């Protein structure tokens, strides 16, 4: 037995008649209109050979197309050569390369393909190239586009594709009535008599009406039975006319609307579990009619297209799930704490890798502080995204304890080791205090942040890098530094500054240099514009990792909007707190809030005095709201209770809940803070 050689990938366009354009892609249009925009065929596969025409039906007793033909009977002439698909359209014969090797294999008497006659070999070569092209499509439009480029004009002159709407995913069963919707139409235009230029639509078109946009299917309809059967049929077969009219409109059933004879085929697009749609193939009247062998070709084209459509649907579904997973693990929106403005961006590594381990977060802390976090888990997979989600949740929990940054990273490292994953992560945790205008941060193997000063000068903040999260046994260090009003802090992952040709250090310095330009991105007043301009400097080839970017512009608290006192935990402390509160509110012109604020301050301070062993603190903050905070060293967080009629206590927090716009209690590393807010009346 000789060896069957399969043609290798090579460059080139599909073989077409002189002046014939490639298939059209885009929205559905009438078959009688030509598309002036041609899409070049990708060079990774060999050119589509022309198919033979004329009858090629195996006679009884002859071997099937994929087997060895039967020996010729004595006295019978060999099969006559069949004319090409189009006059003058012959398959090119390259002198070298994979196509030339394949052509030599076909022509050589000892080659395995020589066991088949010429027309059958042409069909096998055509199907080999066409089905590989269709199979390489990754999305729906690409798959259908490859079918159109493969079929028009090498196999037919016009093509019409209807798809299930919506396309089924996996094994799910449609709950609504089945509807086919027109997806695309393609056809060959005429070629001018000179130069092969396309100048006018083809005359004697095979169809004079626009295909039906929406085709409802009924269980008793001819089209539904044809699609469920899963086999292509000729358009002139008995009982096929109604199915053709359902797809191509009532005009398709009128005399002369379709070329006579076997010049139309309806092929179901039948996937593994569902009918995905249908494709109609048409030939002009002056072209040879379809044969039974062409029906087999149409079946293969439709089968591979249906499987490609199903693959595209599943790929799109999985990409959507991954994209949803990624976005749910990132903040849906950033908080708006007083004293700082925030903006962020996230870019996946590529369209085919929508999930990754990069994350950012902004967490409000007691005292109008805010924790700024950015991290990066190694890898670009669902596992990396899942670990990222776990680490982000741990960071949020630790931030609620109001721990210093190095303690947060220490506990995060311990929890990451308990997860039992081999993935490591980097993380940078910073706390900004708008009242003291200070920044406290610690680093776990992450690229250093960049601070853009108000004058436009960029500075790389020197924070001890530490070891990545998950290594274990390494101490982290917090560093405190000033955070001047008007400065902008940039926290980012290494995808922004590192590429195949640029290391992290060089990339960070380049980022600082771009931000240091007074006319550059940092000079703009908008953080959103800053984020966009920073990312716009990345070229398409500069990024092979996902990017998380978090920017914070420090605005601070005006000193005259803060009042702060330390009070001893004594029985008369509540009266002292009321007097200080009354003085501050009158200074701010908030006399309308005096009574309610004094009452709530008295109740909260009284509760703190009962449990505190050290001085308590009372702080009033005036922004668009009036905020009061009472801090003590007791870890016991108060809970609102409903007092019985005979009880003498238990109504304090109930009054706070009724009078305040918002209130809460947060446990700290050394005690707790109870706070409430009131809306400041607008000035008349």
N, C-alpha and C positions, 0 to 999 in steps of 0.2 A: 504494500500500500504506500502510495506516495504521500508526501506531507502537504497539508493545505496551508498556504501562506496567507496571512492576514495583512492587508495594506496598513502601512504605518501612517502616523499623522504627518501632514505636510501642509504647506501654504497653498494659497490659491483661492479663487472664487468658484462657485458652482458653474458648471458649463451652461451657457445660455445662448440663445440665438443671437445673431448680430444685432446690436442695439438693444437687446432685451435687458430690462433693469432687474435688480434684485427685488426680493419680496418687500412689500410695504408693511410697516409697523405703525401702530397708532390706533386711533379710535375707529369704530366701524363706519363704513361708508358704502354707498351703492357700488355694485360690482362694475358698473359701467364707467366709473371714474378712475382715472389713473393717478398714481402718486408720484409727484416729482422728486420726492426725497428718497434716495437710495441708501441703504445701510450696508456697509462693506461687510463681507463674510469674514469671520475671524480666521486667521491663517493657521490654526492649529490642526486642521483636518484637510485631507486631500479634496480636490474638486469633485463635484458630483458628476458622474458620467451620464451621457444621454441614455435613455432607455430605448429598447427596441420596440417596434410596433408590429401589428399584424397578429394573426392567430398564433397562439402558443399553448394550446390546451393539450396536456398529456393524454395520449390515447390509452384505452384500457390495456393493461399489461405493461405499459412503459413505466420506467422508474420515476419516482417523484423528483421534484427539482433539486432536492438536497442529496439525492443518491446518485449512483453510477447509472448512466443511460443503458438501455438494453441494446444488445448487439443488432446491427442492421441485418435485415433479411436479405437473402440473395436476390438480386435483381431489382432491389429497391434503391433508388437514388438517395444519397444523403439529404439531410434537411437543407433546403435552400437557404442562403443567407437572407435575413430579414432586413428590410430597409430601416434606416435610422429613424429616431423619433421625429426629427425635423430635417428637411432637405438641407444639406450642407453643414449640419451641426454634428461634427464628429468629435470623439473624445481625444483630447490632446495626448500626445505621446512624448513625455519629457525624456531627455537623454540621460538624465542621472537623477539620483535621489530615490526615496522610498516608492514613489509612484512608478518610476522607471523599472525598479526592481519588480514591483508587482506586475507591471505590464509584461515584463519578460517572463515572469512565472506563468502568466495566463497564456502567452504565445508559445512557450516552450512545450514540445510534445510530452516531456517527462514530468511536467508540473501537475500537481493534483487538480488544479482548477481546469485543466484541459479535459478532465473527465466529463465536464458539463459543456453543453453547446454554447456558442457565443452569446446569444440573447439571454440565456439563463445566467451566465457569468456576469453580464452587464447588470442584470437585476440584483444579483448578490452583492456586487461591488457597490451599486447605488444604495442598497439597503444598509450595508455595512457603514458607509459614510453618513447617510442620513440619520440612522438611528443613534449613532454615536453623537452626532450634533444635537439631536433632540435630548438625549440623555444628559448632556452636560449642563443644561439649563438649571439654574438654582431658584429662579422665581417664576411666577406664572407668565408674565409677559415675555420673558426670555425663552421659555419653553415653547410657547405658541409661535413666537417669532422664528425660532429655529425650524419648526414644522413648515411655516410658510416659505422660508428661504429654501428648504429642501424640496418642497412640492412644486413651487411655482418658479420657473416654467418647466423644470426638468420632467415633471410627471403630469401636471395639469396646467390649464390656462387660468383657472379661477378657483378660489377656495373660500369657504365660509365656515366659521367656527362658532358654535353655540355652546355655552357652558352652564352647568347647574348653578342656580342662584338661590341661596348662597352655596358655595362648594362645601361638601361634607368633609368633616375632619375625623380621621380615624375610623372607629366603628360606630360613630353616632348615627342614629337613624333620623331622617328628616321628620319634623313634626308638622310642618306646613305643607300645603300642596306643592308638588314638584313643578318648578318653572325653569325653563332654559332661557338664558339671556344672550343676545348677540354680543360676542366678544371682539371679533375682528373679521375683516374681509380683505382679500388680496386678489389681484388679477394682473395679467400682463398687458401693457399698453402696446400700441402699434409702434413700429420702427419706421422712420422716414426712409425713403428710397435711396438716399445718399448719406453716407457718413454714419449711419446707425444711430442718429439722434432721435430722441423721442419728441414728437411734435404734436400728435393728435391721439385721442382715444381710439381703441381698436373698434373697427366696424364689425358688424355681424357678431355682436357680443352674445355670449351664451345665456344672458339673463337681462331682461329689460326692466326689472323692478328691484327695489331695495329689499334685502332680506328682512324678515320679521324681527323686530327688536326683542319682543317678549313672547315666549311660546309656552303657555300652560299645557301641562301633560295630564291626560286622563287615562285611567287604567284600561279603558276599552279603546283608546285611540290607536291608530295604526302606527304612529311614530313611537308611542310608548312601548308597544309590543316589539317593534323593530330594535329599539335600544336595549330592551331587556334580553333579547335574543343574543346580542353581543357580536353579531357577524355583519360585515358590510354587504350591501346589496346594490345591484345596478338600479339606476333611476327609472329604467323602463321595465323593471320586473313587475309581474302582476301584483297589484295591490299596493305598489310603492308610491303611486301618484299622490294619494292623500298625505302621506308622510312628507313628500317633497313640498307640497303646498303649505303644510304647517310651518316648515322652516323658511321657505323662500317666498311665501305669500301666495294668494290666490292666482296671481298672474302666471305662476310657474305651471299651473295646470292648463293654461290656454295653449292652443296650437301655435307652434313656432316659437314659443317662449324658450324652450330648451332645444339644443341640437338633437336631431333624430338619432336613433340607435343608442348603442352603449357608450354614451359620452357624459354620463353623470354617475356618481357613486355616493351613497350615504354610508358613512362608517361610524359606528358608535364608539365613543370614547369611554371604554369600560375599564375602570380601575380594579383594584384587588377586591373591594367590597361594594363599590357603588358605581353607578353610571355617572360619569363626570360631564358628559355632554355629547356632542356630535360634530362631525365635520363633513361637509359636502364638497366633492371634487368634481370639476367640470372641465370639459374640453370643447374646443371650437369645432364647428362643423367641418372645416377643411382639414382637421387633424384626424389621424386614424383613431378608431373607436377603442375603448378599453377592452382588454381581453380578460380571460379568467386568471391569467398570471398577474395582471394588473390588480385584480381584486385581492389577490394574496399580498401584493405590495401595499395596497391601501390598508389592509388589515394590520400589517406590521407597523406602518406609520401611525395608525390610530392607537394601537396597543401601547407603543412606546410613548406616544404623546400623553395618553391617559395616565400612565405610570409616572411620567414627568410632572403632570399637573398635580397628581396626588402627592408626589414628593414635595413640590413647591408649596402646596397647602400645608403639609405637615411642617415643613421648614419655617414657613411664615408663622404658623401657630406657636412653634417652639420659640422662635425669635420674639414673638409678642409676650409669651410667658416670661422669658428671660428679661425682657425690657421692663415688664411690670414688676418682676422681682427686684430688679436693680433700683427702680424708682421708689418702691415702697421701703427699701432699706436706707434711702437717703431722705433728708428732710424735705417734706412737701413744700414748706415755706420756712423762711428764717424769722426768728423773733424780732421784735422792734423795741429793744431795751432803750431806756433813756440814757443819753450820753454817748452812744456809738451807733454808727450806721453800718449795715452789713450787705454784702452781695456775694454771690457764689456762681460757680459754673462746674458742670461735669461733662466730660467728653469720653465716650468709650473708645477703646483702642481701634476698632474698625466696625463696619456694618455687620461683619460676621461674628464679632465677639462683643455682644452688647452687655455682657456681665463682667465684672471685675471686682477687685478687692479694695479699690480706692473709696474713701469716704471723708466727709467733713461734717461738722456739727457746730451749733452755737447754742449754749445752754444757759438760760438765766439763772443767776445765783442770788442769794440774799444780799441785801445792801446795794441793789441795782448793779451789781457786778455781772459779768458775763464770761463764761468759759468758751474759748475758741479752740476747736479740735480739728486736726486733720490726720488721717492715717492711711496706710497702704498695706494690704495683705498680699503676699507673694502669689502671683498666678493670675490667669484670666479664665476662670471657670465658675461653674455653679458652686463648687466647693469653696472657692475663694470668696464668692459673694456671700455664702452662708456663714462662713467664719467671720467675715466683715460685719454681718448683721449681729452676730453674737458679741463681738468686741465692742461694737457701738452701743449695744444695750448695756454692757458692763460699765462702759465709760459714763453713760447717763446716770446709772445707779450710783457710781462712786462720786460723781459730781454733786448729786443730791446730798451727800454727806458733808459737803463743803470742805473736802480735804485739800491740802496743798498739792501742786502739780506733781511733785516727785512721789508723793504717797499714792496718788491716783495711778501713776505708771507702775509703781511697785505692785499694787494689788491687781492691776490689769495683767501684768506679767505672770503673777501667780495663777490667776484664773485661766489665762491662755494655756499654761502648761497642764492644767487639769482637764482642758478640753481634749487632750490626747491627740492633737493634730500635729503633723510634721510641718505645717505652714508657719512661717514667721511673719511678723508685721513690724512696720515702723509707725511711730506715732509722735505727734507734737501736741502738748497740752499747755494752753496759756490762759491766764485769768487777767482780765482788764478791770480795774477799779476806776470808774469815772469820777469819783469824789477825790481820791488821792492822786489821780493821774499817774498811776503806776501800773506796770506790767510785770506779771510773775509767770515764768514758763519753765518747762522741763522738756527734754528731748529724749526719745528712744530710737536712735539710729535714723532719724528723718532728716531730709535736706533742711538747711537753716532757713529761717524766715527772712524776709526782706522788709525793711522799714523805709517808707518814703516820707521824708521830712517835709514840713510845710513849704520850705524854700525850693523843693524839687530835688534835693540831694538824696540819693539812694544809699542805703547802708545795709550790709549783711550782718544780722545780729549774731553775735558769738555766743552760742549756747552749747554747753558740753553735750556732745552727741549721744553718749550712752550706748547701750547695746539694744538691738531690736527686741521687740516683745516676743516672748517664747523661748529666748535663750536661757534665762534663769540665772540666779546667783550674782547679778550685777546691780550695784546701787545706782540710783538716779539722783540728779542734783537740780534743785530749783534755783533760778537766777532772777533777780529783781532789777528792773531798769525803768527809767522814766518813759512815759507815754505822752508826749506833748500834744496839746490840742491842735487839730488840723493834720496830724500825721496819719499815714495809712499803712496798715500792716498787711502783708501778703503771706498767707500760708498756702502751700501747694504740695502736690506729690511729684515724684521724680519724672513722671512722663512729660512735664512741662519743660524740664531743663536737661533731660538726658535722651540721647538717641544712639544709633549705631556708630555715629561718627563724632559724638560729643559726650564727654564724661560729665558727671554731675557738677564738679567744681567749675569747669569752664562754662557750663550752662547757667549756673547760678550767677556767675560774674557777668555773663552776657545779659541776663535778665536785669541785674542791678544797673548795668550801663544803659539799657533801654529806658528804665524808669527814671534815671538821673537826668535825662534830657528835659530841660524846662519846657520845651515845646512838644514833648512826647506824651505818652498816655497819662503819666502822673499829673500833668498840669490840668487835666480836665476835672471839673467839679463833680462829675457823676461817677459813682462806683460802677454802675452798669456799663458805662462807656469804657471805663478802665479795664474791666474784665474782657470786654469784647476786643479791645485793642491789644491787650496782652496775648490773647489767643490767636488774633489775626496774624501775628508774626510767625506762626507755625505754618510751614509748607506741608503739602500732602505727603511728602516723603520724609518729613522730620519727626514723625510721631509713630512709634510702635508700642506705645503703652497708654493706658487710660490716664486721664488727667482729672484731678479734683483741685479746685481753686476756691479759696475763701479769702475775701478782703474785708477789712474792718477799718473804718475811718473814725478816729477818736474825736469826740466833741466835748466830753467832760461835763462836769456839773458846775454851774456858776457858784462861787463861794457864798454869795448872799442868799442862795436857795437851800442851804443846809443848816440845820441846827442840831447840835450833838451834846448830850450830857451824860455823866456817870452819876448814879444815885445809889446810896447805901440801902441795903434791904432792911428798912425799919418801918414801924407802923405808920409813921407820918410821911412816908415817901410818896404815897399816892396823892396827897394834898400838894406836895412840892411839885410833882409832875404836872398836875392840873395848872398850877400857877405858871410854870415855865411854858406850857403849851399855849395858855391864854396870851402871854406876852409875845410869843413868836407869831401867832396868827394875827394879832392886831398890827404887828409890824409889817406883815405881808398884805394887810388889807382884806383879810378873810374873816371878818366879823360874823358873817352869816353861818360859818361852820363852827363857831365857838362852842355852843352848847353840846352838839353831837360829838365833837372831837374830845372835849373834856370828859364826857361820860365814858367814851370808849377807852381813852387813855387811862382813866382811873381804874376801870375793870381789868385791863390787861396788866397794868403795873401791880395792882393788888394780887393778881394770880402769880406774878413772878416773885413778889416779895415772900409769898408763902413757902416757896421751894428753893430760893436762891441762897447760897452761902457766901457769895462774893458780890461785889457791886454790879448792879444791873446798868444797862445803857438804854437811853431813850434818844431816838433820832427822828427828826422830821425832815422830809424831803418835799420840795415844791417844784413840780414840773407842770404838766397839763393836769395832773392829779395831785392831791395831798396824800402823802404816804407816811405812815407812822410805823416804826419798828422798835420793839422792846426785846432786848437780848439778855439772857441770864445763863448761869452755868448748870442748870438742872436739865438732864436729858429727858425728863418726863414731858411729853407733848400733850397739851390740853385738848380735850375732846368736848364738843358741845353736848350738853345733857338737857333733859327736860325735867325741871324741878317739880316736885309735888306741891300742892297748895300749902302744906305745913312746913316745907323746907325753908331755911333761912338763906341758903346759897344755891349755886348751880344755875343762876340766870345770867351771869356775866357775858359768856360767849353767845348766848341767845340774843342779847341786846346788840352785841357787835355784828352778828349775822344779819340782824334786821336793819341796822343803821348804815353799815358800810357797803360800798359798791362791791368790793372784793376783800377777802381776808384769808389768812392761812397761817400755818405753823410749820417750820422746817427745823429738823434736827441737825445740829452742827457737830463738828468733831469734838467740841468742848461746850456742850449745852444746846440751846435752841434759840430760835428767833420767832416771835409772833408778830405779825404785821397786818395792817388793814389800809385800805385806800378809800378816799372820798373824791368825788368829782368836784373840781373847782368851778364855781358858777362863772359863766361868761359875763364880761363887763358889758353893761348897757351903753 
